[in-house]
Amino acid sequence: MQAFPERWKVSAPELIAETFSSRIWKVTREDGSPAIVKDLKPFDDVADELRGEHFLAWRRGEGAVRLLGREDNRMLLEYAGDRLLSQHLAEHGDDAATAIAAEVMAKLLSPSTDTPPPDLQPLHERFISLFRAAKSDRGAGRDTLYVEAAATAERLLADPHDVKPLHGDLHHDNILYGPRGWLAIDPKGVLGNPGFDAANMFYNPLDRDDLCLDPRRVAHMPKCLEKRTDSRRARSSTMRSPMAACPPPGIARTAMRSTRRASFQLPKPSARCASASDGDLGRQRISTLGAAPMRGGKAEHDQRETLMGQRHMQRHLHQERADAD
């Protein structure tokens, strides 16, 4: 029987997922309500998980799950719910899902009287995998998508403004519905321009290129994000819209040609990663977790971070074209 801190008063642990970085348990609290225990393994980037923990503690349940307890590298988390935003999208359409995401984003960006955690990761460091891949390709004389995307990222990140604590990985499978409404899970604890979290929504869900590359959606999403944050901005003069924080159009239009061919030229997952995604754990949905699973090992994680870095940039460029049109 798995043992957890006695003061947590949890029982009936059920291992529902295991990744290279953690084991995820669903448990029952003393009052009968469900909760999640995230048990971190020793690995070389455990700080990434701990930054997310510190972000949750700072938010105190505003827009995200509550951190209920911590001991060493174990976290007791509020159970977010059992309905993914991606499921809501499938049933009610993208506009409805985007409106929900915008509301969650506004809550996450709402002012706090508490001091933000000191260890949040600056955005430039968040793109390190992309920059490493680009450096390797440049050294080999290859003019690849990595090189182009890294150059765009450097320009976008060269002049930070409106810097705030960010979730860092906001997407349709990290927003769930439960007793407290729609909440975000699995933050990365990032420090940067709020446009980063907004941009992440543009190229999600990751398996829906048909949706993500739809010009109507690209044009509609920023309007929705702007509208849904208006009421909260009106209540706080210190809060700006995520879209208002984005860099001005034209800053990276020269790399726009990457967008279409990216769908065909991104590297295929390794056999190990493909095997994991085909297995039961790979198919495990976050609705049973309250924390997002990662597939494969550290190498696959780095590859995904690199590809996501590219996609962040590509989605921003697609938005710039919509603004120009």
MARKEDREN-606848 format. One record per atom (N, C-alpha, C, O): residue in one letter; x, y, z. Coordinates in steps of 0.001 Angstrom, whole numbers, plus 500000, padded with zeros to 6 digits. Layout:
BEGIN
AXYZ...
END
This chain:
BEGIN
M500841498801500000M500000500000500000M500876501249500000M501786501385500818Q500585502161499065Q501337503406498980Q501062504276500204Q499905504487500565A502110504777500842A501955505602502032A502158507072501690A503096507429500978F501267507925502206F501366509356502037F501404510017503406F501056509378504399P501815511272503487P501880511940504780P500578511811505568P499494512053505037E500696511434506819E499516511178507646E498632512412507768E497407512301507823R499255513594507811R498473514820507986R497576515126506796R496623515895506924W497866514537505638W497006514750504486W495668514029504626W494672514434504028K495652512964505415K494424512199505671K493751511762504372K492570512020504138V494541511095503542V494013510566502286V494066509047502314V494859508447503039S493205508443501510S493130506983501474S492808506515500068S492641507325499156A492723505213499897A492338504575498630A493161505080497450A492589505483496437P494502505069497555P495309505559496427P495194504660495198P495247503434495297E495038505284494065E494958504570492786E495965505186491828E495850506360491474L496946504404491406L497934504897490452L497263504996489081L496870503985488500I497137506203488581I496412506380487321I497318506758486168I496892506715485015A498562507130486451A499512507425485372A500921507440485945A501138507758487114E501879507083485077E503281507172485443E504051507675484237E503920507142483135T504853508707484454T505655509291483395T507120509229483802T507451508735484880F507997509731482937F509416509728483284F509693510625484482F510714510460485150S508789511586484770S509048512554485828S508234512350487098S508593512879488150S507147511595487018S506284511516488198S505339510318488139S505119509708487092R504797510015489305R503675509085489432R502477509885489900R502579510735490784I501341509597489289I500119510339489575I499119509402490249I498756508357489709W498684509808491448W497741509003492220W496443509775492412W496449510973492696K495341509072492254K494056509626492660K493745509077494044K493815507868494267V493401509961494971V493175509565496355V491846510126496837V491229510960496174T491421509658497992T490197510146498620T490551510872499910T491274510337500750R490050512072500063R490307512854501265R489365512441502393R488442511653502186E489603512969503566E488833512587504748E487351512860504579E486523512122505113D487001513911503844D485587514256503640D484948513499502484D483786513731502150G485712512588501870G485195511783500769G485428512363499399G485130511712498398S485952513567499324S486198514193498021S487490513661497409S488404513272498136P487575513641496071P488798513167495413P489875514237495418P489584515428495528A491101513808495300A492245514702495166A493303513981494359A493158512800494043I494356514684494028I495455514135493243I496756514267494027I497033515312494616V497543513212494029V498907513285494547V499860513136493376V499817512145492646K500710514118493205K501740514069492174K503065513805492872K503559514640493630D503628512645492610D504843512181493280D506000512269492290D506132511425491403L506834513288492445L507919513519491500L509051512521491699L509427512190492824K509581512054490579K510745511178490610K512019512035490570K511971513200490174P513149511463490978P514414512187490797P514759512228489306P514949511180488689F514841513417488726F515270513554487332F515898514926487174F515805515768488067D516541515147486030D517420516305485916D516699517628485739D517349518674485753D515382517628485573D514664518884485399D513501518981486381D512433519494486047V513721518485487590V512653518529488590V512273519969488923V511152520225489361A513191520906488721A512898522315488987A511732522805488143A510990523689488572D511558522249486952D510458522633486079D509119522339486736D508189523142486655E509026521183487387E507799520807488084E507605521660489334E506484522062489645L508687521935490046L508579522705491283L508165524146491019L507462524746491833R508593524710489886R508133526059489542R506625526086489367R505965527040489780G506079525046488760G504636524960488613G503946524875489960G502893525478490163E504528524136490868E503981524034492223E503951525402492900E502963525771493535H505036526143492758H505115527467493377H504103528433492748H503536529285493433F503887528289491447F502889529117490771F501495528829491343F500727529757491596L501168527552491546L499865527190492106L499697527747493518L498634528265493861A500741527640494331A500665528169495691A500407529677495662A499651530199496480W501041530372494714W500876531816494592W499472532196494141W498915533179494630R498886531428493210R497550531758492695R496454531494493729R495396532119493659R496671530601494676R495694530313495734R494317529947495179R493288530352495719G494317529175494092G493059528685493535G492378529623492555G491322529281492022E492941530786492303E492333531727491362E492681531327489934E493785531594489460G491731530682489248G491922530255487869G492611528920487714G492687528393486604A493115528359488799A493872527101488732A493526526237489942A492929526707490910V493915524964489864V493677524075490997V494460524557492217V495506525194492090R493945524248493375R494619524624494616R495707523609494956R495548522407494742L496795524112495480L497825523258496068L497414523035497515L497413523968498319L497065521798497842L496522521491499160L497597521099500160L497406521237501368G498716520614499666G499779520212500565G501034519844499802G501005519579498600R502144519834500538R503408519460499915R504318518832500951R504383519287502093E505003517808500557E506067517226501379E507153516699500459E506904515837499616D508359517225500628D509470516891499749D509053517142498304D508704518269497953N509083516107497458N508701516274496054N507325515684495756N507049515235494644R506486515697496760R505096515258496584R504157516448496736R504345517303497601M503147516485495881M502141517535495949M500758516917496102M500417515957495411L499975517469497002L498562517126497111L497789518242496427L497857519400496837L497051517883495375L496383518866494534L494872518692494556L494360517580494683E494179519797494430E492740519765494219E492424518969492956E493132519074491955Y491360518175493011Y490910517451491822Y490160518434490924Y489142518999491326A490663518633489717A490136519690488852A488755519388488299A487956520302488097G488465518128488053G487204517760487429G487411516675486405G488512516140486271D486362516347485682D486448515224484754D486038515592483334D485746514716482520R486019516892483040R485656517307481677R486735518216481114R487005519293481646L487341517766480036L488389518539479372L487796519619478474L486708519448477923L488506520718478330L488084521753477390L488071521210475963L487270521657475142S488944520258475657S488943519658474321S487644518902474059S487171518851472924Q487067518314475109Q485768517655474946Q484674518686474695Q483785518470473871H484742519798475402H483778520875475206H483881521423473785H482867521728473157L485090521545473289L485291522006471913L484614521065470926L483930521507470003A484810519761471127A484231518773470206A482707518841470192A482082518606469159E482113519161471334E480651519151471438E480011520500471140E478895520556470625H480716521599471464H480100522919471358H480829523867470410H480371524987470183G481944523435469863G482627524250468884G483777525064469456G483897525239470669D484607525552468566D485833526241468958D485567527593469593D486277527985470519D484563528316469118D484285529634469682D483932529520471166D484391530319471983A483118528529471505A482732528334472908A483937527966473753A484089528451474875A484795527106473214A485989526696473951A486950527867474139A487544528018475206T487102528691473109T487992529838473196T487502530832474247T488307531417474972A486195531024474330A485637531936475331A485970531456476745A486292532260477620I485892530151476958I486222529582478270I487709529761478564I488088530159479665A488540529466477580A489986529617477774A490345531064478096A491215531318478929A489680532014477438A489956533430477688A489593533811479108A490306534590479741E488500533279479617E488090533579480984E489079533003481996E489431533656482979V489521531771481741V490520531160482619V491819531961482587V492438532197483624M492227532377481385M493444533152481239M493339534473482003M494300534900482644A492181535113481935A491993536371482641A492112536177484146A492688537014484841K491571535080484646K491693534793486081K493142534555486475K493591535016487524L493867533836485632L495271533555485933L496116534828485930L497128534908486626L495699535819485150L496443537074485056L495949538133486040L496514539224486112S494904537815486792S494357538792487726S495380539112488816S496161538245489206P495377540353489307P496371540770490295P496282539956491580P495213539474491956S497408539813492236S497482539130493521S498197540034494518S499114540772494159T497770539964495757T498442540750496791T499710540070497276T500500540672498003D499909538820496881D501088538065497290D502245538314496324D502035538616495150T503441538184496828T504638538325496000T504809537082495128T504741535969495648P505030537234493821P505206536063492945P506417535234493358P507344535768493968P506427533961493044P507577533117493358P508843533657492688P508780534153491564P509980533567493358P511212534118492791P511865533245491733P512778533696491040D511410531991491595D512103531054490703D511386530841489374D511719529901488652L510407531687489027L509722531543487748L510726531650486606L511689532413486683Q510492530874485542Q511457530771484451Q511218531838483378Q510136531878482793P512199532699483108P512041533681482026P511783532981480687P512287531887480435L510996533630479848L510609533015478578L511815532624477729L511798531585477070H512847533438477740H514010533122476913H514594531768477299H515036531018476429E514601531447478582E515093530148479021E514128529032478630E514538527890478423R512869529367478532R511860528357478191R512061527817476776R511664526692476472F512674528619475921F512891528226474529F514270527610474300F514728527515473161I514925527195475371I516309526763475253I516473525577474305I517461525503473574S515511524641474311S515617523485473418S515596523906471954S516333523362471132L514749524877471635L514694525404470266L516014526066469899L516538525840468808F516554526876470795F517803527573470506F518964526589470339F519831526802469492R518992525534471122R520043524528470992R519957523822469644R520968523616468972A518729523451469256A518560522775467971A518984523687466821A519625523242465869A518618524968466917A518981525923465865A520492526112465803A521064526186464715K521140526191466958K522592526358466987K523288525171466342K524260525338465605S522786523967466622S523359522764466028S523215522775464509S524148522427463786D522039523178464031D521802523208462590D522637524289461906D523171524079460816R522743525442462554R523565526502461961R525029526065461874R525711526330460884G525499525390462927G526876524913462921G527147523909461829G528266523810461325A526101523149461455A526237522158460394A525921522744459018A525928522027458017G525645524045458972G525350524689457697G523971524387457157G523739524499455953R523046524003458033R521682523671457587R520737524835457870R520669525323458998D520021525270456868D519038526341457024D517675525693457250D516887525541456316T517405525315458492T516209524544458814T515135525407459447T515337526591459719L513988524783459674L512884525456460345L513272525848461764L512816526871462275Y514122525029462409Y514601525382463743Y515329526724463711Y515100527578464568V516201526907462726V516984528141462610V516058529333462417V516227530376463049E515090529167461547E514173530264461254E513303530596462466E513124531766462805A512764529563463115A511912529796464269A512697530404465424A512187531270466134A513941529953465616A514760530500466702A515049531979466474A515028532767467420A515316532359465237A515565533768464935A514328534613465244A514437535721465770T513161534079464913T511918534780465212T511730534914466720T511375535982467219A511974533812467443A511832533837468901A512768534867469520A512371535602470424E514004534926469041E514962535887469575E514445537315469406E514572538138470313R513864537602468244R513359538956468017R512167539263468920R512065540358469472L511269538292469067L510085538515469891L510434538679471363L509743539388472095L511508538021471799L511866538032473219L512939539064473550L513333539198474708A513409539787472551A514530540698472762A514155541920473596A515013542508474255D512883542303473573D512458543516474280D511267543196475175D510136543528474820P511488542555476331P510379542149477206P509581543365477691P510154544398478037H508263543225477712H507418544273478259H506185543641478883H505790542532478524D505586544356479817D504407543864480536D504662542462481114D503814541576481001V505813542275481720V506226540957482218V505394540570483441V505264541337484395K504835539355483386K503986538847484462K504239537362484669K504763536692483779P503868536837485846P503874535379486031P502839534737485108P501708535214485010L503228533662484439L502357532999483469L502214531515483796L503070530915484446H501121530950483332H500920529511483438H502008528777482666H502670527890483206G502191529147481402G503283528611480597G502947527432479721G503746527070478857D501788526817479912D501420525671479071D499899525551479002D499334524482479234L499257526655478682L497797526699478676L497269526167477354L497568526718476295H496492525105477413H495891524530476211H494654523719476595H494296523640477770H494018523131475615H492703522525475809H492696521313476729H491654520974477288D493826520661476894D493880519515477793D494447519881479161D494642519007480006N494711521156479381N495143521626480694N494100522539481329N494393523257482285I492882522509480795I491759523248481365I490610522258481535I490172521636480567L490124522115482762L489106521126483081L487955521754483847L488100522789484497Y486787521084483749Y485587521553484448Y485257520632485602Y485236519409485456G484998521238486758G484636520472487949G483767521304488866G483120522252488420P483746520960490142P482874521665491104P483118523166491181P482181523918491453R484328523621490953R484627525064490993R484643525704489617R485160526809489450G484086525026488639G484076525576487294G485318525185486519G485951524173486819W485669525988485522W486812525702484671W488098526153485352W488218527302485775L489055525239485451L490320525508486126L491493525014485289L491375524040484546A492607525688485419A493838525262484750A494620524315485652A494594524438486876I495307523382485036I496176522458485751I497578522509485141I497787523101484082D498520521887485820D499871521641485319D500575522885484782D501052522871483648P500652523958485564P501410525125485104P502908524846485112P503383523956485818K503640525613484323K505093525486484270K505793526591485063K506987526488485346G505054527652485424G505665528713486197G506659529525485392G507870529417485585V506132530348484477V506949531103483539V506799532592483836V505789533027484389L507806533360483465L507776534801483651L507978535465482299L509010535279481654G506977536248481868G507113536878480565G505872537635480150G505007537951480967N505805537917478862N504702538655478275N503444537782478250N503518536633477813P502282538294478709P501052537493478702P500659536992477318P499892536036477202G501176537626476269G500885537137474924G501357535718474699G500863535037473801F502319535254475511F502820533884475366F501718532871475659F501527531928474891D500991533053476763D499907532124477073D498794532214476032D498193531203475671A498520533439475548A497507533593474504A497948532891473225A497156532197472588A499224533073472847A499727532471471617A499657530957471659A499432530315470634N499846530384472836N499811528931472956N498460528365472540N498387527261472001M497391529116472788M496052528643472431M495860528595470918M495043527818470424F496609529423470175F496406529497468736F496772528196468032F496148527844467032Y497763527481468530Y498149526243467854Y497780525024468691Y498539524059468778N496616525087469297N496057523949470012N494586523822469655N493936524814469327P494053522594469718P494701521325470034P495774520936469003P495649521240467817L496812520268469473L497952519944468617L497592519023467459L498269519027466430D496533518235467617D496168517296466552D495108517872465611D494496517133464839R494887519200465673R493851519808464849R494420520907463954R494037522071464069D495342520526463060D495871521509462115D494768522087461240D494846523243460822D493746521292460963D492632521789460157D491963522978460838D491500523905460174L491917522942462151L491321524031462919L492326525162463136L491994526335462966C493547524806463509C494541525819463871C494963526685462689C495344527841462875L494898526146461490L495296526905460301L494116527530459567L494266528030458453D492951527500460190D491753528087459598D491821529617459752D491833530112460879P491864530367458653P491976531830458748P490859532470459556P491087533463460248R489649531912459479R488542532484460260R488825532376461751R488566533304462517R489358531232462147R489676531040463561R490806531973464006R490758532560465087V491818532093463150V492949532962463469V492488534398463648V493003535110464510A491528534830462848A491019536193462959A490100536358464160A490068537425464774H489351535311464500H488358535410465569H488967535304466960H488525535992467880M489961534465467125M490461534169468462M490947535405469219M490574535574470380P491767536284468613P492200537461469381P491050538362469790P491088538969470861K490020538457468945K488855539275469300K488147538694470511K487696539426471392C488052537365470546C487401536704471672C488213536883472948C487663537178474009L489518536703472836L490382536869474007L490298538296474547L490274538517475758E490252539260473620E490153540663474016E488828540940474710E488793541592475754K487743540449474136K486410540712474679K486243540104476057K485694540733476962R486718538881476213R486497538172477471R487333538719478616R487018538473479780T488375539444478312T489191540023479380T488822541474479665T489364542074480593D487904542049478881D487524543447479056D487000543728480459D487422544690481101S486073542881480940S485441543150482226S486453543100483359S486385543905484288R487386542169483291R488398542079484344R489394543230484240R489857543733485264R489729543653483034R490620544788482878R489973546056483423R490647546922483980A488641546153483252A487940547335483739A487984547418485263A487968548506485837R488040546251485909R488074546231487366R489469546436487927R489631546659489127S490480546363487065S491851546538487542S492659547313486519S492875546828485409S493108548499486871S493875549315485929S495250548733485664S495938549169484742T495671547733486475T497001547144486301T496985545969485349T498039545425485021M495799545566484897M495716544374484061M495482544744482610M494624545573482305R496233544141481728R496075544358480291R495606543082479631R495832541983480137S494942543241478480S494546542077477706S495769541293477245S496786541896476902P495695539942477227P496800539163476681P497129539566475247P498298539574474861M496110539902474451M496361540268473069M496975541662472982M497769541935472082A496612542546473912A497219543881473916A498694543804474238A499470544683473863A499083542730474947A500489542582475333A501342541975474241A502568541957474352C500717541479473189C501483540856472109C502325541903471376C501946543072471318P503456541491470821P504256542422470029P503452542938468842P502528542261468391P503778544106468331P503020544674467220P503148543858465957P504165543195465753P502124543889465089P502180543153463835P503390543575463009P503807544733463028G503941542601462284G505046542893461389G506403542565461954G507386542549461214I506489542299463266I507799542085463873I508493540839463351I509719540738463379A507684539878462867A508315538643462411A507679538112461139A507699536906460893R507113538999460326R506393538539459144R507304537851458131R506830537072457304T508593538129458186T509514537528457223T509605536018457363T510028535332456432A509212535496458514A509269534040458721A507921533377458491A507766532188458769M506944534120457990M505596533575457818M505561532365456907M504702531497457063R506475532294455965R506452531185455009R506684529840455703R506436528791455109S507157529861456955S507380528611457684S506078527909458015S506048526685458135T504996528670458164T503794528122458764T503256526910458031T503018525869458644R503061527033456725R502464525923455998R503384524708455917R502941523581456140R504657524927455600R505529523772455455R505877523133456795R506365522004456838A505627523852457887A505895523250459200A505053522008459413A505497521058460057S503848522007458883S502963520859459057S503540519601458433S503173518489458812F504444519773457477F504985518613456770F506426518304457156F506878517174456974Q507162519292457691Q508585519104457908Q508975518851459355Q510138518547459621L508036518967460315L508410518704461692L508827517255461845L508206516370461258P509883516993462635P510366515618462795P509292514697463350P508466515106464166K509314513453462899K508389512459463414K508831512014464805K510028511999465094P507860511642465691P508246511140467001P509085509879466866P508939509114465913S509968509679467840S510772508461467838S509881507253468063S508726507385468466A510432506065467796A509656504841467988A509220504709469439A508112504257469727R510117505115470364R509782505020471777R508598505914472118R507676505505472824C508636507145471603C507557508079471867C506262507599471230C505198507691471842A506344507087470003A505147506593469328A504557505422470088A503337505311470216S505409504555470589S504926503408471343S504199503851472596S503153503304472944A504767504864473286A504128505336474504A502774505947474202A501820505745474952S502680506693473107S501415507334472796S500376506338472340S499178506614472406D500821505173471876D499873504156471453D499395503301472615D498397502590472495G500104503364473745G499774502518474882G498702503119475768G498241504235475531D498307502371476794D497249502818477685D497624504096478419D496792504991478568L498885504193478884L499290505397479591L499287506596478663L498915507700479061G499706506376477418G499726507475476467G498339508004476188G498152509196475941R497351507094476230R495975507506475968R495274508037477212R494160508554477129Q495933507908478377Q495319508356479611Q495002509836479519Q495901510646479292R493755510202479688R493358511591479548R493540512335480862R493507511734481936I493730513619480773I494025514411481952I492803514519482850I492939514885484017S491615514214482344S490427514311483168S490518513407484386S489821513639485374T491357512387484341T491499511506485488T492693511880486344T492971511212487341L493408512941485971L494665513228486650L494617514431487565L494927514323488751G494235515575487029G494458516812487743G495886517278487547G496298518281488129A496645516562486733A498013516924486371A498307516249485054A497893515110484840A499020516932484156A499175516431482792A500280515390482693A501376515607483211P500013514247482028P501058513249481836P502008513668480732P501629514413479829M503238513193480799M504192513403479721M504533512055479137M504648511073479871R504695511990477853R504933510723477178R506407510554476879R507119511522476613G506848509323476925G508224509025476576G509198509502477633G508800509755478770G510460509628477282G511503510016478217G511913511458478043G511249512235477357K513044511809478688K513509513193478670K513821513663477254K513561514820476922A514370512793476418A514688513197475044A513420513574474294A513390514568473567E512360512766474477E511104513064473803E510506514362474342E509907515138473598H510679514587475658H510188515832476242H510892517027475619H510242518011475266D512220516954475479D512971518045474866D512540518272473423D512435519409472962Q512292517165472717Q511847517305471321Q510497518010471275Q510273518875470429R509607517643472176R508284518264472186R508399519747472536R507708520580471948E509275520081473500E509475521483473840E509974522268472631E509544523396472392T510884521660471870T511404522330470686T510310522564469660T510180523661469118L509524521525469395L508453521660468408L507411522660468875L506881523436468080M507116522638470187M506153523600470701M506687525027470568M505927525956470294G507996525195470762G508586526515470583G508367527013469167G508032528176468942Q508562526109468217Q508311526483466824Q506852526855466616Q506533527856465975R505991526046467160R504575526264466906R504079527551467555R503205528221467005H504633527909468733H504293529195469320H504600530311468336H503777531197468109M505787530259467756M506186531309466830M505329531287465561M504911532333465066Q505075530093465047Q504298529985463807Q502882530502463993Q502322531149463107R502304530209465161R500946530667465405R500900532191465504R499957532823465027H501931532778466131H501989534237466212H502114534845464814H501500535870464517L502903534214463973L503060534732462614L501765534636461839L501427535536461070H501033533541462040H499756533385461353H498799534507461772H498047535037460954Q498844534857463063Q498008535947463550Q498403537270462919Q497542538091462602E499698537481462735E500158538718462122E499620538857460704E499242539950460282R499586537757459976R499039537814458609R497569538178458641R497098538961457817A496828537595459616A495405537923459729A495222539410460029A494332540056459476D496070539948460908D495975541384461223D496277542236459989D495626543253459751A497279541807459204A497666542579458028A496559542567456975A496326543554456277D495879541405456882D494804541285455889D493576542102456303D492575542119455587
END
